[in-house]
Amino acid sequence: MKKVKTLIIGAGVTGLSLAFYLKKANTDFILIEKSNSPGGALNTIHKDGWILESGPNTILLTNTFFTEIVQEVGLEQRLLKANPAAKKRFIIKNKQPVKLPSSPLAFFNSRLFGVKTKLGLLKEPFVSKSALEDEDLASFVIRRLGKEFLDYAINPFVAGVYAGKPELLSVRYGFPKLYQIEQKHGSLILGALKGPGKDRDPNDIPRTKAPMVTFEGGNSEFANTVMSFLGDEHAKLNSGIQTVTKVSDGYEIVLENGDTIHCQNLVLTTPVGALGKIKWNGLAGDALPKELMEITYPPVSVVHLGYKREQVNHPLDGFGTLVPEVEQMNILGVLFNSSLFPNRTPDPDKVLLTVFTGGMRNPEITEKSNADLIQVAHQDVSKLLGINGEPILSHVTKWPAAIPQYQTGYGTVYQSIERFEGANKGLHLLGNYRNGISVGDCVKNAALFAQHFL
């Protein structure tokens, strides 16, 4: 039996980041991962000169911790910042891409919103705060900004970030900064004008100033390089778990290959579904928290489409376009990958698009065959972007359980996790179902946990 002070299960972004900080602190730990590659959802596919991201396509540097890891592991020279054109975003209205306004003047000149919505923004500072302890995002936005703003700004944004529906998501837990602004300032507009003030975490970078990045070989470079930095003595792949047993002085873990590891501290960073496949023995309460296991993860299919540049009429001069639910289309949105970063295609006269389908809006569509999903995605983007002819590249990745939904009532999930950890000393739960879903959130949460943990 191998003995170690801390065992980290799962080599996704959270597990890798935590392991990085534990190694920096020169503490005794091992990181194990069931699959044959690290990164979890951070997954790059190289196909005939195309670079395809099946998970997060870009990384927004919203805190200093990610940059710290990149520098320490020697990846700084491989970092690529997005083309400035990425600041330009489109929203579909009447089946046409319309530029999302990026300033107050642009908002009042935009054809994305009607006069009622524009004038309604002027009364936002005078709207009363909600008496609800946990309001859904749709109600919050209608109350403060109006229905059209919900339909053509927030609904597509939520589909792009969470693959979710604003009617189901909690403002307090899914969008905590919005919640805090209303609580502190009573107005989103006044809060934006006053800025974060002294309360801002010095490690945070405002989203408006945060660089958007990837790596020359794709986002998997981050995972692979951190894994190499940890070394074979600290990080092991192909190490699935069979059972976890709580004992008097820690935890005994039996791996699928029969090996046994004893640890004082057990840190679980896998998705909830993976936790449910482990056999647990001796836990206080006998099982994982019911509220944790009931978190909703909708399915999402990611469809990559490549074309010759001459096939596409749209200039693709931006980040991409999101599709509001009221437009009644099959896709959630499309990214203009080859406009964001160089060398995503075999040569400059080809373009790469990444199309998302499914989510909470239309989970059934992900059950279609790969061929059907490619056809659905191609038909929709052809209408929106003026594409002629068939794609010269296509690839589908299906995520049966993609992104945890921070739905109303999510506070009970946090409470159940805290009770569970309190009752099972040395056992800790980390992941994108706790304190944020983005890559930046996962890195920050791991870094802060490591500081407390050490």
N, C-alpha and C positions, 0 to 999 in steps of 0.2 A: 504494500500500500504506500502510495506517495503522499507525503504530507506537505502542505503549503499554507501560508497564513491566509491568503486571499485567492479565491477562484472566481474568475469572471466568465460567465457563460454568454457567448454570442459575440462575434467579431464584426458587428455592424459598426456604424459611425460612433455610437455611444460606447460600445465595448472597447473599440480601438482607442478612442480618446481617453477613456479612463485608464486603460493599460499604459498609454503614453505617460500620463502624469504619475502613475505608480512607479514606472521605471525611472523617471526623473528623480523621484524621491528615494530611489534605491531600496524599495521595500520588496518583500517576498510575495510573489504572485504568479499565477498562470492564467492565460486567456485561452479558452477552447472554443472551437467553432465546428458545428456539425458538417457543413458543406466543405467542398474542396477549394474554396476561394473566400477571401475576406470581403467585407464591404456591405453585405446585406443588400438593401435596395440600391445602394450606390454601385451600379453595374454597367460597365462599358462593353459593347460588342464591336469587334473589328471585322468588317465584312467587305472584302475586295476593294480596299481603299476607302471605304466609308467608315466613319466613327459614329456609332449609334449609342445613345444613352437610354437604357430601358427603365431607369429610375429617375432621380433628379437630374435634369439637363443642365442646370446652372447652380452655382453656390453663391449665395449672397452673404458677404462678409459683414454681418451685423454685430460682431463682437471681435475682440482682439485675440481670443483663444485659438481660433482656427489659424490665424496668421502665425501665432507662436509655434504651433505644431508644424506648419509648413516650413518655417525657417529652420527649426531644430532638426527635422529629418532630411533637409537638403533639397526641398522641392521648389524653392523660391524661383529658380531659373526656369522651371517648367510651367509656372503659373501664367495663364492667359486671361487678360481682362477683356470683357465684352466690348464689341464695337459700340461707340457712342450712340449709334443709331438704335441700340437696344432700348434706349429710354423712350422710344416711340412705340406706343401700344395701340392696338386696334380692337374695337368692339363691333360685332356684327349687328347692323340694324337694317331691316328690310332686305336681308340677304346680301348686304354690301358691307365691306370693312370701313368703319368710320374711326378716325383718329380719336383716341381718348384724350380729353383736354388735360394739360399738365400744369396749368396756372389758372388763377381766378379769371383773368381776361379771356383765356382760351375757353374756359367753361361757359362764360356768358355768350361767346361767339359760336359755340359748338352746335352742330345740328343733331347731336346725339340726344339732347334734352330739349323739351319744350319750354315755353315761356313760364308756365305755372311752376315747373320744377326750379327754374332759374330764380324766379322771384321768391319762391318758398325758402331758398337758401338764406335770404336776408332775415327771415324770422327765426332761424335756427338758434341764435343766442338766447332767444326768449322762451324756448321750449322747456317745460318743466322736466325734471328728472323722473325716471320711472320709480314707482313704489315697489316694483317687483324685485325680489332678491336675486333672481336668476332669469333674466329676460332673453328670449330668443332673438337672434340677429335681425330677422326680417321685421319683427315688431319694433325693434330699436331704430332701424333705418327708416321705416315708414313714419314713425313718430317724429323723428328729427329732420329727415330729409325728403320724405315723400316716396310714393309708390314707384314712380318712373326711375328714380335714382336707385331703388332696390332692383328693379328689373334690368336696367342697362348698365349698372356699375357694380353693385354688390353681388348680385346673383352670378354673373359670369366670373367675377373675382373668386368667389367661394368655390365655384366649380374648378377653377384653375389651381387653387391652393389645396383644398381639402377633398376635391371631387365630391363635395357635399351640397346640401341645400340649406340656405339661410334660415328657413322656417324651423329647422331642427337643431341648429348650432347655438350654443350658449355664448352670449357676449362676454360674460364674466370670465369664463374659462377658455373659450376658443379665441377670443380677441381681448385679452386682458388690458392692453394699453388703451383701447377704446373705452372700456369700462372705467378705467382709472381716470381718464381725461374727463368723462362726464361727472364722475364722483367729485373730482377736485375742482373743476372749472365750471361745471354746469352746462358746458357748451363745447362742441368739437371745434368750432371755428375759433373761439376764444382760447381754447387749449393749444391749438396750432399756432396762434399768434404769440402766445406767451412762451411756448417752448417747454422742454422738460424741466428747466430750472435746476435747482440744487439736488433734486431727487434723482437725477439721471445717474445710472450706474456708469462709472468711469470706464468700465470694460465694454460698454455698448457703443455701437456706431449707428447713428440715425439711418433709417432705411433710405432716405433721400440722398444720403452721402455714401452709403455702403457700396463698395465695388462688387460687381457681378463677375464671377470667374469660373474657369474650368482649368484643365491641364492639357498640355500638348497632346497627350495620348488618351485623354478622356478622364472622367472623374474616378475611375478605378485606380488611377495612378496614386491617388491619395491613400486609398485602402491598402494597396499592395506595398507602398513605400513605408507606411507606418508599421505594417506587419513585419517587413524586413528589419526595420529599426528595432522592434521588440526582440527579435532573434528567436531561434528555435527553442532556447531554454525557457522562454516566457510565453510563446504563442504556438498553438497547435491546431491544425486543420483536421478534417475527417474524424472528429471526436464527438460523436453524438452521445447524448445522455440517456440512460435507461431508467435509473432510479435515483432519488435523493432522499436520504434518511437523516432526520435530525437526531443527533446523539448529545450526550451530556456536555461535551466540550467543542461542539461545532456541528459539522455536517459531513456525511459520507456519501460520495457520489460514485455510482457504478456506471462506467461508460459502456457503450454498445459493444466494444471489443473485449469487454470483461475486466479491463483495468479499473482500479479503485483509487479515488483521491479523497484525502481527508483535509478539510479546511476549517479555519475558525470563522472566516467571513465568506459568505456566498453572495455574489452580486449577479443578478439576472438581468440581462439587457436584451433578451430576445423579444419578438412580438408575442402578444398574448396567446395566439393560437399555438405557438411552439411550447409555451409553458404548460398548456393543457395536455400535451402529449407525454409529459414526463410522469412517471409513477412516484408519488410523494408518500413518505412514511414519517409518522411521528410529529407532524406539525401541530402547533397549537391551533385548535379549531379544525384540525384534520384535513383541511383542504385550502386551496387558493381562494381568495375572496370572490364571492359570487358576482359582486359589482364589477370587479376587474374582468372576469371571464365573459361578461355580457357586453363589453365595449363593442360597438358596431364598427366593422371594417368592410366597406363596400368593395366590390370587384372593379378593377380598371384594366382595360386593354390599351396597350401602347402600340401604335402602328407607325412605323417609319416608312416614308415614301420618298424615293429619289426620282428626279426628273432632269432632263436637259434644260438648261436655262431658257432656251428658246420656246419651250413648251408652256412656260408660265408667263401670263400677261402682267400679273401684279409685280411691282418692283421689289417686293419683299423687303422693304426698307424699314425694318423695325424688329421688335422682339417676337411678335406673333399676334394672333387674334383670338379672342375668346368669344364664345357663342352663348348669348343669354337664353335661358330656358324658353322665354316667350317666342323666340324665333323658330321653335319646333324643328330642330335639326337633330341628326343622329350623333353628332360629335360635340365634345365639350370645348374644344379649342385646338389650335395648331401653332406650333413654334416654328420660326424661320431659322433653323439651326445654322445653316451655311451663311446666314447674314450676321450671326452673332459672333462666331469664332472662325478663324482661318483653318483650312485643311480638314474640314469635316467631310469633304467629298474627294473622290479620286483626282479631279482636276477642276479648275475654276469655272468651266462652262457647264457644271452640274450643280443642282441645288438639292438640299435635304430638308424635308419637313417632318415634324413629329406630331402625330395626331392622337388625341386622347378620347376614349369612348367609355361609357359605363358610368361608374360612380353611383351616388345615391339617386341621381336623376334618372338613370336608365340602366340598372344593373343587369337586366335580362339580355341586353345586346352582347354582353361579354361571353354569352354561351354560344354564340355563332362560331362557325369554323374560322380558321385563320384566313382562308380564301375569301369568305364572305365579309369578314371584318375589313380586309384590304379593299374590297370593292365598295363597301359602305363609306370608308374613309376617303377613298379616291373620288367617289361621286360628290361628296359634300365639299371637299376642298376644291374640286374642279369648278363647282358653281361659284364658290366664294372668291377664288383667286384667278379665275379665267385660265384653266389648264386644258391644254389640247393633247389628246393621246394618252396612252397608258404609262404607268410608272416604269422606269428602267430598274428600280430597286424597290423591294418591299420586304418588310420583316415585322413580325408580331410578337410582342411579349405580353403574356396574361398574368396579372396579379390577382389571384382569387380573393385575397384580403389585403387591400392596398394601404389605406390611410385611416388611422383611428379617428373617429368622429367625437369631438368634444361637445356632446349634445347637452341640452338643458338638463339640469340635475347632475351634472358631472362632478359636482362637489362631493357627492356620495362615493364616487370612485376614489378620490383623494383620501377621504376619511377612512375608507376600508383599507386602503394601502397602508396608511399610517398605523392603524390598529394592528394589521397583520405584521408589519415590521416590528412594532412594539412587543407583540406577543412571541415573536420568533427572533431572539437576539442573534445578531450577526448576519441576518438575511436581509438583502436590500433589492428593491425593484427599481430599475431605471429603463427608460426607453422613450420613444416619441409619443407614447400615450400619457406622458407626464411632463407638464411644463413646456410644451411646444413640439411641433412636428417637423420643423425645418432642419436641415443639416446644421446650420448655425446654432439652433436651439439645442440639438443633441450634444454638440461639442461643448457648449457653455455649461449645460447641466452636468456633464461628466466632469468638467474642470472644477466646478463649484463643489460637487460631491467629493471629489478627491481632496480638496482643501479641507473640508469638514472631516472627512474620513481619516485623513492622516493626522 
